[in-house]
Structure formats: structure tokens, C-alpha cells
């Protein structure tokens, strides 16, 4: 953020603001002339113009520089209240002041342009790097299930009469798992595209959170234990159930992907002060504390993790959560593992009151 936020102001707003600042400083200097002298005032006005040059575009700054020079001449250089300058020294100082103010404005503008070009180059390089990472991941993540499906189909077609029912069911199971994996990757790509392009729109509806979480668990294929105890005290919440289902699904998928086989995944849901909290914990290896803030970044994958995944799942979960004006965070679970907390401000009601609407 920083001071450069002022660049978003219109040119007229920048001009009005810069003139106001110059006038305000000049008035302050006018009442202290007898204490500091007109030469020190020149430095104060020059510093003011320098600060404006850091904040605003070049035209408002050039006009401010011209205005400050005229004000210094008229109100401070003897004889005051006139543009006449008596001494050669004061005339030289005035010319130097005007020149330095203009040169400072131009040079600062050039520096800002150079910085902007450098930032643009860096952003382009980062974008290329990120998309190279995505393409490298996709080359594996999409090709593997496709190859599995094609291989299983070829086996069934070429050996249909030789395969036992058990073998056929095994191949069909492989096709099913690979299809689900492929569908998940395509969904992630479509979802990240919706977030990137700003096309995401919420479709709010009343939702039973217990039912939603149990539905995600039923759809999840894993040999790891997922535990959720239905919370009968939960109210009905208004939210985009499709997006929140994807949030929960992506967090669970991340836990399944990057934790050991013996890992247990626990899910908890509660509502306090109209804030729905969905807490998903595991007893896996956890994440180094210094990397916790990175896990929701697009394409980010922890160093030295096993192959698989595009690094989009938690990024999408964050985007969908923030679309609800909520927040998502990760902390290390004690004594070990990871805890991801999704907090959503929601409108709530209970079944009885909902039926009466």
C-alpha cells in the first residue's frame, strides 16, 4: 500500500491537494518569517515540493513548484508584496530555487516511471514463473489419470473375454478413481479462473452445515479416517453451499495428499455470534511455522513434499472464503499436525423459524 496510493486520485484532485498543501505551508511560514528568515522558508517550500513530487503526477507538481516560487518571491523576498527583487544574490537564489524545484519534480517523475517499469517486469517474470509451475504440475496431474483411463479401457476392450469379473471391476474402479481425479483438477482450473477474472458471484441459500460436511465426507475416497461429529446445536446458515463445499473438499484433499497413511482428519463446526467456524485438523507432520503464511498462495507447494497436486486447492479455498467476507488461517496443531480454520460471517436461523418464513 504505502504513500503511492495517492496515484489513484484524479489529476484535478492531485492539483487541488498540492496547491492546498503549498498554501498551508506558506501561511505557516508567513507568520514565522521573523523567526526563521526568508532563506530558510525557501528550503521549507522546496522540501514541500519534493514531497509532493513523491506523491503526485508531474503536472500538479510542476504547477506547485511554480506557485511556491511565486509565493516565495511575492511574500518573502524583500521587498515583500512585489515581484521585484533588489539584490543579485536574491535574484540568483530565486532562479536556483525555481530550477531546483522543476528539476526535482522531473527527476522524481522519471524515477517513479523507472520503478514502475521494474515492478511491471518483475510481475511479468513472476507470472511466467507461476504459470510454468502450473503447466509442469498439470503435465503430471492431468496426464496420469488420462493415461490410467486409456490403459484400463484398452485392457477391457482387448481382453474382454479373458478377464474375470473381479479383474473387470478392478479396472472399472481404476477408471472411476482416475475420472474423479481428472474432474477435480479441471474444477480447480475453472475455479481459479473464476477468481482471477472476478466472475465469481455468490448464490446465497439456506444450508444445513451438518449435511454439507457429511456430504463432502461421503464423496471423499480415502483410506484415512475422517471424523465429524454432527453438531445438533448448529443453526441453518445462509451461504453459497457450492463454494463452501469446495472449500471443505479442498482442505480435506490437501490433508489426504500431504499426510502419512495413519493420519486422522477431524472436522468441527460451530457458530458463535453469527460467525460459522469450520475447523479441520490432522495429526500429520504439520508445517514449519515460518511457512504457514505461504500455504494459501497460488501454486505454492511445501519443499520436499511428494509429487502430486498443483498448489491450487488451498488458494481456491482462500478465494471462496474471502468471497463470503470470511477469513481462513492455518496454525500448527498440538502436539503435531495442522489445523485450518475457516471463519464465515453468516445469517442464521433455525428450522422452526425457517419453516415459518
Secondary structure, DSSP 4 states (H G I P E B T S, - for coil): --GGGGGGS-HHHHHHHHHHHHHHHHHHHHTTHHHHHHHHHHHHHHHHHHHHHHHS-HHHHHHHHHHHHHHHHHHTSSSSSSS---SHHHHHHHHHHHHHHHHHHHHHHHHHHHHHHHHHHHHHHHHHHHHHHHHHHHHHHHHHHHHHHHHHHHHHHHTTTT--HHHHHHHHHHHHHHHHHHHHHHHHHHHHHHHHHT------EEE-HHHHHHHHHHH---SSEEEE---TTPPEEEE-HHHHHHHHHHHHHHHHHHS-TT-EEEEEEEEETTEEEEEEEE-S----GGGGGGTTSTT---TTPPS---S-HHHHHHHHHHHTT-EEEEEE-SSSSEEEEEEEE-EEE-HHHHHT-
